């Protein structure tokens, strides 16, 4: 009985395709097998997606047949950003070297204006100071004000 169960299990392992967690890659020789982890493929596409101007955050899920991309647009025209994301994802997939290229599904979500990253940084605006630099600036300003007050008394 135990031998029959082990035999069925080995038969199932032989018939079912291997490397279920990975995406099969193209190889130069038929005796060589290579696979790319799904999370690694998703991270490559996510890095490319977040490099698109206007995208402030991206989430990518890679399956065996489909690649789902959700990009948050913080500024710019959402239609132009979506077109650029589709172009970038389309160019990133062949570079992965997969045997079967997953079908990309790109969705865009527009982030409300009041949230973080609402407007692109402009060169005319001054940089935002940190709390430490603001405290040191206010301390130096109060010291210079007291020094000028002392000069007036003399």
Secondary structure, 3 states (H helix, E strand, C coil): CHHHHHHHHHHHHHHCCCCCCEEEECCCCCCCCCEEEHHHHHHHHHHHHHCCCCEEEEEEEECCCEEEEEEEECCCCHHHHHHHHHHHHHHHHHHCCECCCCEEEEEEEECCCCCCCCCCCCCCCCCCCCHHHHHHHHHHHHHHHHHHHHHHHC
